[in-house]
Amino acid sequence: GNYGYMKKRIVIYSLLLISFSSFGQSTIQIDVVNGTQQVEDAAAYCSNIWSAYLNSSVPIKITLYYVNLSGSTLGITIPNGRYNFPGALIDSVWYPTTLANALSGTELNPNEDDMNVFIDNTVAWYFGLDGNTPYNKYDFVSVLMHEIAHGLGFMALSKIENGEGSFGYITPTDLAPLVFSFPFPDLAGRYAVYSTFIENQAGELLSDSHTFHNPSTELAAQFTSNQLYFNGSLAKLANNNQRVRLFAPANFEFGSSLHHLNESTYPPNNPNTMMTPYISAGESQHHPGPVAIAILQDLGWSVNADVSLENEMGVHSIKIFPNPAVSSIHIYADQYLANETIEIFNMQGQRLLSQAFSEQLYLSLADWADGVYLIYYKGRSQKFIKVSNPN
């Protein structure tokens, strides 16, 4: 999931509009280009999950192109952007229009998409919504969830050219032959809001132009140091009070380096693995995880209280994602509660589940009736809602 190079120009075959809302505080609209019914169903599922997290009075507009990317990557996202708008938390930095619109309460980009997502249609995809991905297929939902996150703010606007690292100097030429549905902005050397949180091992911010000129060979060295971190306060809280390590390999990967969490720090089966740069066949992760959600909050996103880390980061807690849920939930526990027995009851007092679990539990709700359920653990309780229709 990145900005990246492709070999063939995109051809648009058909256009189908999907519009979704959910129990969250946002609406996501997705135009699917050249998509099958399975692609549309997966888009609906992803839209419902993200809508449950995000608070925005302005609809989020996405065009999803299901096209041949010539085997270069599974997915690529190009976000639209704005800076110095009413409600901006930091002056003269780029915000994705998804977040700029949410902060301003106004549609700053009328008649323009907020992001273009390109998904390779030649991949052996698994389109199921249950996360049970076969060993020889790639999970479409995991990749689309990941790509949408880039359009929500996981973007660094970084590159290395002629030995110099830079922020905010990407041009359409760097992205050729991709064609976008919106005018590509003149970045003019401005940082992305995400980049203002990136620091090195010594705690020096890469956006401090007095320390690191933009562009410079010094920035290039930092980009390839394998020791870069996101230092947002909520992200650190969600990461056991540690800085969040970013992907910054010795060989710079345009559109991937700095834009992701470090692969080895958050391996498969870690609840935060969705925003690492790679996914293997058979792997799936349908929810952003607490670190990614906290990063979005640090950038300025308001997150629905039902799923917000701010309301669930207390000691000895469990976390439920998403809530409301459609077909499944993930339950995470801190170390104090790991291996404890949890029980789930419906509102009629019937016990539906009783088991011990370690750190996380994936639970399919396919056979569960719509309604409110209570999770009990160590004398405490939390509720979640199951719905079958996200609209």
Salt bridges, closest charged atoms under 4 A:
GLU107 OE2 - LYS61 NZ 2.41
GLU112 OE1 - ARG82 NH2 3.06
ASP139 OD2 - HIS286 NE2 2.77
GLU161 OE1 - LYS159 NZ 3.31
ASP174 OD2 - LYS159 NZ 2.88
GLU199 OE2 - ARG243 NH1 2.75
GLU340 OE2 - LYS378 NZ 3.77
GLU343 OE2 - ARG351 NH1 2.64
ASP370 OD1 - LYS386 NZ 3.43
